[in-house]
C-alpha cells in the first residue's frame, strides 16, 4: 500500500503537470471506516507530502455524522496535527455547485423519483486552490450507492443538507435491496453525472482499498485501486462483489452481529448490521445486534428526535407519512434512515446497546437485550465468523464486522441483479 501511495504521488505530479506540491487536500472516510486502515494510509500520505514541503489539509468525509473529537483524530490519523484536520459542516459550510435535473433522476430511477438533486459541497473543497485532492476509501457494499467510496466521498461525505436529503430519500424510495451490491445504482448514476458536469476541474485522484477475511478470521487488504476515472471504481467494486458478498442457499433464522464500540455510537451508523444482513434473514427470524458503544439513535438532536417520534418503519409506512408530516420533509435523509433500519416487518431486530435503555429501544420498534447478558451468551471472543452452535444447541450465524460486507440469500441477490444499471 505504501508503494501504491508513493506511485500515486509521482504519477499525479506527471499527469497533472505539477512541478512541486504546494497545497494538497486529503479526503479519507470518517471513523466508521477506521477498520479498513484508511487512517494510517492518510497519515502516510500526509507525512510524505509534508516532507516534500507541501501544505496538507485533511477533511474526514463524515457527511452528517458527528464530527471527530481530538481523541478520535489521534486514534484514527495518528500524528497528523489537529489543526490540519477540519470538520465538515454539512449545514453551514457548503457551496452550491449545480443541480442534477429532475428528468435525469426520473430516468435513472425508472420513474420512482421525480425530484431534482441540488449539489452543495464543502466550501473549503470547492473554493480553495489545491494542486491535488486525494480521495482515500474502502470499497464495500453500500445501501445507497451499491458500493461505498469513489465519488461518495464528495456527494455524501462532503455534501450539504439538500444533497444528502434528496439522494438518501431517492435510494429509500427506489428500495435499498435493489441497490446493495450493484455496481451502478440510480443515485450513483446521478453522482457520476454531477462529477462529470460540476467537478471536472478538480485535480483529484482516488485511492481505494478492498478487504477480505483471512483464514484466521481477521480482515486484510486484498487490493489497492488507484485512478481518476470511473473504471477504477468499477474494478474495485467488482473485486468487492467477489470477496465481500456472502450468499446463502436458504434464509438464515438467526444472525448475531457485533458493532465495535470505538466506531459505532448511534443506531444511525450501527444499523449497518440491519441493512447489510436483511437480505439473508428468514421471515420470522431474529437479528441480534451487540453494540456496546451505542448511546443514541441519531447523529444530531433533530434526527434523534425524529427516530424517537416515529420509530423504524416499513418503506410504505414511511412514504405515506412523509407525504403529510412536515418534520419528515424537513430532514429527508433522516426519513430515509427510518426505512434503512427497518426489518419491513419480516423479522425481529434485538438490540444490546451500551447506553440506551430498554424503554428507548422498544419505543422505536426493536426488542431489547441486556448488554452483559448478550456478551455472556454470544461472546465475540469465543464465537467465530460464520456458523456456530451454542452449548444449548442453538445454531447462529455470527458476523464480527457487518460493515465489511453484505449477506444475502442467492435468490435475493438474483432479484437485485435485475436493477443493475452498469452495462
N, C-alpha and C positions, 0 to 999 in steps of 0.2 A: 504493500500500500504506500509506503514511503517513496518507493521508486516511481509509482504512478503519480504521486504528488509532485515530485521533482520534475518528471517529464511534462506534466501539465504546465508548470510554471515556465519551463523552457519553450515548449511549443506555442503556448498562448502568446508569449512575447514575440515569437517569429510571425505567427499568423496575424496578429493584430498590429504589427509594426511598432512595437513598444521598445524604445531604446533602454529605458530603465523604469521600474515600477515606482511611482510616486505615491499614489493613493489606491488602496485595494480594499474591497468590501468582501467579507466572508459571510455567507448565509447558511448556517447549519440549522438542523431541526432543534426543537426545544428538548427539555429534559425527558419528555415521554418517549424519546427515541434513544436515550443515552445508552441502552444495552447494545446498540449497533456500533459502538466505538466511534461515533461521529464527533464526539467531544475531543478525543485525543487527535483525531485526524485534523480537526480545526486548529487545535493547539500547534500541531506540527507545521501546518501551512503558515500560521501566524508568525512563528519564530523564523522560518525560512525567509519569509518576506521582510520581517523586521531586521534580520541580519543583513539583508540586501539594501537597507536604507529606506524601505517603504513605510508610509504611514498607513497602518492597517486597522480597520474597524470591523466589528462583529455585531450582527443583529440576529439573534435567535429567531427563527421564523415560527413564532408561537401563536399566530392568529389571534384569537380572543382568549387564549389560555392565560392564566395568572402569570405575570412576569416573574422571572427568576429572582431569587434573593441572592445576595452576595455569596452565601454559602452554596447555593445551587450552582452558581457560575464557577466557583472554585472546584466543586466536586466534578463538574462536567468538563470544564475547559482548562483546569489546572492552573498554569502560571500566566495565562493571558491577563494583563492588567484590567482591573474592574472598570476603569474609566474608558476603556476601548470597547466595552460591551454595552450595547444600547438596547433598551426595551422597546419593542414595537407597541405603539399606541394606536389600536385599531379604531378608536373613536375620533380622536382629535389630531392624529399625526399622519394623515393620509392626503394624497393629492389625486384629483380625478384625471385619468389618462385617456379615457374613451368609454364607449358603450357598445356591448355586443347586441346587435339588433334583435328584436323580438322574433322577427321572421326566421333568423338563423337558429335561435333557441327552439322555436316551434318545429323546425325541420329536423333538428338533431334529436329531439325528444319524441318524435313521431306524433306530435300534436298534444302530448301530455301536458306541456308547459307552454304558456303563451306570453311570458313577460320578458322584457329586456334585462340585461345584466350590466349595471353600471360597474366600471372597473376603477376602483380607488386603491392606490398603492402607497406604501410607506414613503413619506416625503423625503426622508434622508436618502433613500434609494434613488428616487426619481429626480431630485433637484440638485444633488451634489455631483461633482465631477469624479469619475472613477476610471482608472486605467484598466482595471479588471474587476469583475464580480464573479466570485466562485460560489456556486451552489453545492453544498455538501449534503448528501442524504442517503437514506436507506430505502431501497425499493422493496415493497411488501404489499400484499393485497390490501385494498382500501375500499371503504363503503361508498365513497362519493366518486372517486376517480378511477376505480378499478384497481390501480396500484398507486401507492404513495410516491411522493417525491417528484422529481423533474420540475415542471413549472408550477406545481402545487406550492413550492417554496414562495413563489411570488403571490399567487392569487388567493391562496388560503393563508399561508404563513405570514405574509405581509399585506394582506388585504384589509379593506375597511369594512365597516358595518354593512353597507349596502351590498358589497360584493359577497361577503360571507352569507348574508341572508338570502339573496337571490339564488346563489349556487347550491347551498345546502338544502333549501326547500325544494329546488328543482330535482335534486337527486332523490329526496324522500318521495316526492310525487311519482317520479319515474319508477321507483322501487329499488331499495338498496340491494336486494338479492339479484336484481338484473345488472348491477354494477360490479359487485365484488368479484375480483379476479379476472375481469375483462381488460384487454389491452387498451381499448378506446371506448369510453363511456360518453354519453351526451355531454356531461359537464366538462370532461377533459377535452372533448372536441371544441367546446366553447372557449376553454382556456388556450387551446392551440391557436384558435382564431385571434384571441386577444394578444397572445405573444407575437404572432406574425404581424398584426396590424398596429400594435401600440408599443411594443418593446424592441423593435428591430434595431434601434440604435444603441442598445445596451451592450457593452463589451463583456459578454458573460460566457461562462462555461459550467458544465455540470460534472460533478464527481459523485457517482452513485455506487453504493455497495449492495451486494446481495449476500445473505447469510443462510446457513442451514445447520441442522443439528449434526454433531459428530456422534460416533458410536457411544461415547461416554455421556451423552445427553447434554453436552454444552453447545452453545451456539458459536459458530466460527464463520469468518468471511470466506465465501467461495468465489467471489468475483468482484472486480472493480471496473466500472464502465465510465469512461471519460469522453466528453464530446460536447459540441454546442448545437446539436440538431436533435430532432425528434427520433431519428433512427437509433441514437444512443439509448434513449429511454426504452424503445421497443425491444432492443437487445437485452437490456437489464430486466425488463418486465417478463420477457419470455423465460429467462433463467429463473426468476422468482416463481413464475407459474409452474415450472417443472419441479422446483425444490420446496416451495412453501405452501402448497395446497395438498391437504390430506383428504383422500376420497374414500368413503365407506360404501360398502355394498348395501348395507342396511342402516337405518337411522339408529342413533345411539340413545339409550334410555337415560343414562346419567353421565354428565361431564362435570368434573371438578377443575376449576381454573384458579390460578393464583395471579393477582396483580401486585407487583412489587411496591412496597411502601415508599421507597425513595423516588418513585416516578409517578405514582398514581394517587392523587389526594382528593379527587372528586369522582362521582359516578360519571360525570361528563366524559372523562378520559378512561376510567376503569371499565366502562361499558363496552370497550373493545372486546371484552370477554363475551358479551352478548352477540354483537353482530359478526364477530369472526367465527362463531360456533353455531349460530341459529340454523344454518342450512344443514347441519349434521344432526340436529336434535329431533328425537322422535316426538310425535304428538303424545301429550300426557307425560312426557319425560321431565327431568329436573336438571337445571344448570345451577351448580353451586359456585359462587364467586367468593374467594377468600381475599379480602382487600384490607390489610391492616393499616394502610395509610389513608383510607378514605374517611374524610371528616365533613364533607359537604356534598351537595348534589351538583350545583352549577359552579362555573368559574367566576361569575360575578353575582352580586346580590340580586339583581333583577332576574337573571337566569335561574338562580337557585329558587327564587320565589315562584317563578312560572312552573318549574318542575314540581314544587311542593303543592301548588294550587291544582294542577291538572293530573299529575302522575304520568306514568309511562303508558301510553295508549296505542291502540292499533292505528295503522295508517288511515283507515276510513274514518275512525273517530276523530283523529287529529284534524284531518282536512275538513270535516263537517264543522268543527268548532272554529277552525281558522277563518272560515268564511264570515263569521259574525263577531269573533272576540278580538277587541282592539289590542289587548296586551299580547296576544299571539302574533298579530300583524305587525306590532312594533318591533319584535325581535324574532324574525322568521327563522334564523339559524337555530335558536333555542326550540322553536316549534318543531323543526325537523328532528332535533335530538330526541324529542318525545317518541318519535317513531323508531329511531335507531336503537333506543334502549328497550323496546318492547318485544315480547315474545309473540305478538299478534294473537294472543290467546291460545297458542298451541301447546306451550309447556310452562312449567313453573321456574321462576328465577328466584333463587335463595341467596341472600347477601349476608356475608360475615364481615362487617366493616370495623374499622378501628375506633371510630368516634361516634358515628350516627347511632341513634337509639333504635330500639325495636319499633317504637311508635313512628319514628321518622321513616324507617324502611317500609313498614307495612302501609304507610299513608300514600306511597307512590305506586303501590301495586305489586311489590315484591314480598317474599317471605323473609323472615329474619332468622339468622343463626348466630349464636354467641361465638365470638372470635376464638376464645380459648377452647371452646368445645370443638369448633371446626378444625383447629390446629391439632388437637388431640386425635380426632378421628381421621383427618386427612393430612397427615404430617408431610409437608413438602420436602422435608429432609429424608423421608423414607420412601415416598412414592416415586415411581419412575414415569417419565413421559410415555403415554400410551396406556394400554390396558393393565389394570391392577385388580387383584382380588383381595378384599379386606379379610381380616381374621374371622369375621362373622359370615363370610361368604358373599357379601355384596360385591358386585363387579362394577367398576367405574372406569371411565377414560379420563386420565389426568393430563392437564396441559399446564406446564410451568410458565410459559411465556406466550399468552394468547396474541399479543401484539406482533408476534413474529410470523404469523401465518394465517391460513384460512382452512377451516374444517367443514366438510360438506358431504352429503351423500352424492354418489355418482349421478343419480337421476336429477338432482337439483343443479348440479354443475352442467349437465347436458341441457337443461331448460334455460339456464342462464346464457349458455353459449349462443343461443338464438338472438341475443341482444348485442353481440359483439359487432362494433362498428368499424373495426380495422380490417380492411380488405387487402 
